């Protein structure tokens, strides 16, 4: 227990993806970098990001990319296409 409450032990450790040699935190950083470097007006869809990660040896599902993108507070591709600031999250 701490002044901020009780935390599960898993919150203090990086989670390693099943069958991967990188942690979930590392994959999130990779997703962020891919989105930051996407061409203006042509954002990468979650499926395209999963494909690019697969080429780098990180095999994750499109749903996992979507989950990580949401955790990073990054809008989906269709919303990033409409804005000049690609990392702006959805309003609301």
CNS distance restraints for C-alpha pairs under 8 A (distance, minus, plus):
assign (resid   1 and name CA) (resid   5 and name CA) 5.68 0.50 0.50
assign (resid   1 and name CA) (resid   6 and name CA) 4.59 0.50 0.50
assign (resid   1 and name CA) (resid   7 and name CA) 7.29 0.50 0.50
assign (resid   2 and name CA) (resid   6 and name CA) 6.10 0.50 0.50
assign (resid   7 and name CA) (resid  11 and name CA) 6.83 0.50 0.50
assign (resid   8 and name CA) (resid  12 and name CA) 7.91 0.50 0.50
assign (resid   9 and name CA) (resid  13 and name CA) 7.30 0.50 0.50
assign (resid  10 and name CA) (resid  14 and name CA) 7.78 0.50 0.50
assign (resid  10 and name CA) (resid  15 and name CA) 7.77 0.50 0.50
assign (resid  14 and name CA) (resid  23 and name CA) 6.06 0.50 0.50
assign (resid  14 and name CA) (resid  24 and name CA) 6.82 0.50 0.50
assign (resid  14 and name CA) (resid  25 and name CA) 6.59 0.50 0.50
assign (resid  15 and name CA) (resid  23 and name CA) 5.39 0.50 0.50
assign (resid  15 and name CA) (resid  24 and name CA) 5.61 0.50 0.50
assign (resid  15 and name CA) (resid  25 and name CA) 7.48 0.50 0.50
assign (resid  16 and name CA) (resid  20 and name CA) 6.97 0.50 0.50
assign (resid  16 and name CA) (resid  21 and name CA) 7.26 0.50 0.50
assign (resid  16 and name CA) (resid  22 and name CA) 6.07 0.50 0.50
assign (resid  16 and name CA) (resid  23 and name CA) 4.08 0.50 0.50
assign (resid  16 and name CA) (resid  24 and name CA) 5.88 0.50 0.50
assign (resid  17 and name CA) (resid  21 and name CA) 7.42 0.50 0.50
assign (resid  17 and name CA) (resid  22 and name CA) 6.68 0.50 0.50
assign (resid  17 and name CA) (resid  23 and name CA) 5.76 0.50 0.50
assign (resid  17 and name CA) (resid  24 and name CA) 6.05 0.50 0.50
assign (resid  20 and name CA) (resid  57 and name CA) 7.88 0.50 0.50
assign (resid  20 and name CA) (resid  58 and name CA) 6.29 0.50 0.50
assign (resid  20 and name CA) (resid  59 and name CA) 7.41 0.50 0.50
assign (resid  22 and name CA) (resid  26 and name CA) 6.09 0.50 0.50
assign (resid  22 and name CA) (resid  27 and name CA) 6.93 0.50 0.50
assign (resid  22 and name CA) (resid  58 and name CA) 7.76 0.50 0.50
assign (resid  23 and name CA) (resid  27 and name CA) 6.40 0.50 0.50
assign (resid  24 and name CA) (resid  28 and name CA) 6.16 0.50 0.50
assign (resid  25 and name CA) (resid  29 and name CA) 6.33 0.50 0.50
assign (resid  26 and name CA) (resid  30 and name CA) 6.30 0.50 0.50
assign (resid  27 and name CA) (resid  31 and name CA) 6.16 0.50 0.50
assign (resid  27 and name CA) (resid  58 and name CA) 7.90 0.50 0.50
assign (resid  28 and name CA) (resid  32 and name CA) 6.19 0.50 0.50
assign (resid  28 and name CA) (resid  68 and name CA) 5.94 0.50 0.50
assign (resid  28 and name CA) (resid  69 and name CA) 7.46 0.50 0.50
assign (resid  28 and name CA) (resid  72 and name CA) 7.53 0.50 0.50
assign (resid  29 and name CA) (resid  33 and name CA) 6.20 0.50 0.50
assign (resid  30 and name CA) (resid  34 and name CA) 6.17 0.50 0.50
assign (resid  30 and name CA) (resid  53 and name CA) 7.93 0.50 0.50
assign (resid  31 and name CA) (resid  35 and name CA) 6.25 0.50 0.50
assign (resid  31 and name CA) (resid  49 and name CA) 7.06 0.50 0.50
assign (resid  31 and name CA) (resid  65 and name CA) 7.40 0.50 0.50
assign (resid  31 and name CA) (resid  68 and name CA) 7.76 0.50 0.50
assign (resid  31 and name CA) (resid  69 and name CA) 7.17 0.50 0.50
assign (resid  32 and name CA) (resid  36 and name CA) 6.06 0.50 0.50
assign (resid  32 and name CA) (resid  69 and name CA) 7.64 0.50 0.50
assign (resid  32 and name CA) (resid  72 and name CA) 7.71 0.50 0.50
assign (resid  33 and name CA) (resid  37 and name CA) 6.16 0.50 0.50
assign (resid  34 and name CA) (resid  38 and name CA) 6.18 0.50 0.50
assign (resid  34 and name CA) (resid  49 and name CA) 7.25 0.50 0.50
assign (resid  35 and name CA) (resid  43 and name CA) 7.28 0.50 0.50
assign (resid  35 and name CA) (resid  44 and name CA) 6.87 0.50 0.50
assign (resid  35 and name CA) (resid  86 and name CA) 7.52 0.50 0.50
assign (resid  35 and name CA) (resid  87 and name CA) 7.86 0.50 0.50
assign (resid  36 and name CA) (resid  86 and name CA) 7.07 0.50 0.50
assign (resid  36 and name CA) (resid  87 and name CA) 7.37 0.50 0.50
assign (resid  38 and name CA) (resid  42 and name CA) 6.99 0.50 0.50
assign (resid  38 and name CA) (resid  43 and name CA) 5.78 0.50 0.50
assign (resid  38 and name CA) (resid  44 and name CA) 6.51 0.50 0.50
assign (resid  39 and name CA) (resid  43 and name CA) 6.41 0.50 0.50
assign (resid  40 and name CA) (resid  81 and name CA) 7.87 0.50 0.50
assign (resid  40 and name CA) (resid  84 and name CA) 7.73 0.50 0.50
assign (resid  41 and name CA) (resid  80 and name CA) 7.93 0.50 0.50
assign (resid  41 and name CA) (resid  81 and name CA) 5.21 0.50 0.50
assign (resid  41 and name CA) (resid  82 and name CA) 7.66 0.50 0.50
assign (resid  42 and name CA) (resid  81 and name CA) 6.37 0.50 0.50
assign (resid  43 and name CA) (resid  77 and name CA) 5.30 0.50 0.50
assign (resid  43 and name CA) (resid  78 and name CA) 7.63 0.50 0.50
assign (resid  43 and name CA) (resid  80 and name CA) 6.44 0.50 0.50
assign (resid  43 and name CA) (resid  81 and name CA) 5.95 0.50 0.50
assign (resid  44 and name CA) (resid  48 and name CA) 5.87 0.50 0.50
assign (resid  44 and name CA) (resid  49 and name CA) 6.31 0.50 0.50
assign (resid  44 and name CA) (resid  77 and name CA) 6.04 0.50 0.50
assign (resid  45 and name CA) (resid  49 and name CA) 6.35 0.50 0.50
assign (resid  45 and name CA) (resid  76 and name CA) 7.41 0.50 0.50
assign (resid  45 and name CA) (resid  77 and name CA) 5.35 0.50 0.50
assign (resid  46 and name CA) (resid  50 and name CA) 6.19 0.50 0.50
assign (resid  46 and name CA) (resid  62 and name CA) 5.53 0.50 0.50
assign (resid  46 and name CA) (resid  63 and name CA) 7.74 0.50 0.50
assign (resid  46 and name CA) (resid  65 and name CA) 5.81 0.50 0.50
assign (resid  46 and name CA) (resid  66 and name CA) 6.01 0.50 0.50
assign (resid  46 and name CA) (resid  76 and name CA) 7.85 0.50 0.50
assign (resid  46 and name CA) (resid  77 and name CA) 7.59 0.50 0.50
assign (resid  47 and name CA) (resid  51 and name CA) 6.26 0.50 0.50
assign (resid  47 and name CA) (resid  61 and name CA) 7.90 0.50 0.50
assign (resid  47 and name CA) (resid  62 and name CA) 5.01 0.50 0.50
assign (resid  47 and name CA) (resid  65 and name CA) 7.82 0.50 0.50
assign (resid  48 and name CA) (resid  52 and name CA) 6.25 0.50 0.50
assign (resid  49 and name CA) (resid  53 and name CA) 6.16 0.50 0.50
assign (resid  49 and name CA) (resid  62 and name CA) 7.82 0.50 0.50
assign (resid  49 and name CA) (resid  65 and name CA) 7.21 0.50 0.50
assign (resid  50 and name CA) (resid  54 and name CA) 6.09 0.50 0.50
assign (resid  50 and name CA) (resid  59 and name CA) 7.23 0.50 0.50
assign (resid  50 and name CA) (resid  60 and name CA) 6.16 0.50 0.50
assign (resid  50 and name CA) (resid  61 and name CA) 6.37 0.50 0.50
assign (resid  50 and name CA) (resid  62 and name CA) 5.64 0.50 0.50
assign (resid  50 and name CA) (resid  65 and name CA) 6.44 0.50 0.50
assign (resid  51 and name CA) (resid  55 and name CA) 6.46 0.50 0.50
assign (resid  52 and name CA) (resid  56 and name CA) 6.69 0.50 0.50
assign (resid  53 and name CA) (resid  57 and name CA) 6.49 0.50 0.50
assign (resid  53 and name CA) (resid  58 and name CA) 5.15 0.50 0.50
assign (resid  53 and name CA) (resid  59 and name CA) 6.61 0.50 0.50
assign (resid  53 and name CA) (resid  60 and name CA) 7.67 0.50 0.50
assign (resid  54 and name CA) (resid  58 and name CA) 4.77 0.50 0.50
assign (resid  54 and name CA) (resid  59 and name CA) 4.71 0.50 0.50
assign (resid  54 and name CA) (resid  60 and name CA) 7.19 0.50 0.50
assign (resid  60 and name CA) (resid  64 and name CA) 6.28 0.50 0.50
assign (resid  60 and name CA) (resid  65 and name CA) 7.20 0.50 0.50
assign (resid  61 and name CA) (resid  65 and name CA) 6.58 0.50 0.50
assign (resid  62 and name CA) (resid  66 and name CA) 6.26 0.50 0.50
assign (resid  63 and name CA) (resid  67 and name CA) 6.13 0.50 0.50
assign (resid  64 and name CA) (resid  68 and name CA) 6.12 0.50 0.50
assign (resid  65 and name CA) (resid  69 and name CA) 5.97 0.50 0.50
assign (resid  66 and name CA) (resid  70 and name CA) 6.13 0.50 0.50
assign (resid  66 and name CA) (resid  76 and name CA) 7.91 0.50 0.50
assign (resid  67 and name CA) (resid  71 and name CA) 6.21 0.50 0.50
assign (resid  68 and name CA) (resid  72 and name CA) 6.18 0.50 0.50
assign (resid  69 and name CA) (resid  73 and name CA) 6.32 0.50 0.50
assign (resid  69 and name CA) (resid  74 and name CA) 5.37 0.50 0.50
assign (resid  69 and name CA) (resid  75 and name CA) 7.37 0.50 0.50
assign (resid  69 and name CA) (resid  76 and name CA) 7.83 0.50 0.50
assign (resid  70 and name CA) (resid  74 and name CA) 5.70 0.50 0.50
assign (resid  70 and name CA) (resid  75 and name CA) 7.05 0.50 0.50
assign (resid  73 and name CA) (resid  87 and name CA) 7.80 0.50 0.50
assign (resid  73 and name CA) (resid  88 and name CA) 7.84 0.50 0.50
assign (resid  73 and name CA) (resid  89 and name CA) 5.41 0.50 0.50
assign (resid  73 and name CA) (resid  90 and name CA) 7.91 0.50 0.50
assign (resid  74 and name CA) (resid  86 and name CA) 7.89 0.50 0.50
assign (resid  74 and name CA) (resid  87 and name CA) 5.35 0.50 0.50
assign (resid  74 and name CA) (resid  88 and name CA) 6.31 0.50 0.50
assign (resid  74 and name CA) (resid  89 and name CA) 4.81 0.50 0.50
assign (resid  74 and name CA) (resid  90 and name CA) 7.46 0.50 0.50
assign (resid  75 and name CA) (resid  79 and name CA) 5.95 0.50 0.50
assign (resid  75 and name CA) (resid  80 and name CA) 6.06 0.50 0.50
assign (resid  75 and name CA) (resid  86 and name CA) 7.86 0.50 0.50
assign (resid  75 and name CA) (resid  87 and name CA) 6.87 0.50 0.50
assign (resid  75 and name CA) (resid  88 and name CA) 6.56 0.50 0.50
assign (resid  75 and name CA) (resid  89 and name CA) 4.63 0.50 0.50
assign (resid  75 and name CA) (resid  90 and name CA) 5.38 0.50 0.50
assign (resid  76 and name CA) (resid  80 and name CA) 6.24 0.50 0.50
assign (resid  77 and name CA) (resid  81 and name CA) 6.06 0.50 0.50
assign (resid  78 and name CA) (resid  82 and name CA) 6.93 0.50 0.50
assign (resid  79 and name CA) (resid  83 and name CA) 6.89 0.50 0.50
assign (resid  79 and name CA) (resid  90 and name CA) 7.43 0.50 0.50
assign (resid  80 and name CA) (resid  84 and name CA) 7.63 0.50 0.50
assign (resid  80 and name CA) (resid  85 and name CA) 7.39 0.50 0.50
assign (resid  80 and name CA) (resid  86 and name CA) 5.12 0.50 0.50
assign (resid  80 and name CA) (resid  87 and name CA) 7.39 0.50 0.50
assign (resid  80 and name CA) (resid  88 and name CA) 7.50 0.50 0.50
assign (resid  81 and name CA) (resid  86 and name CA) 7.66 0.50 0.50
assign (resid  83 and name CA) (resid  88 and name CA) 7.84 0.50 0.50
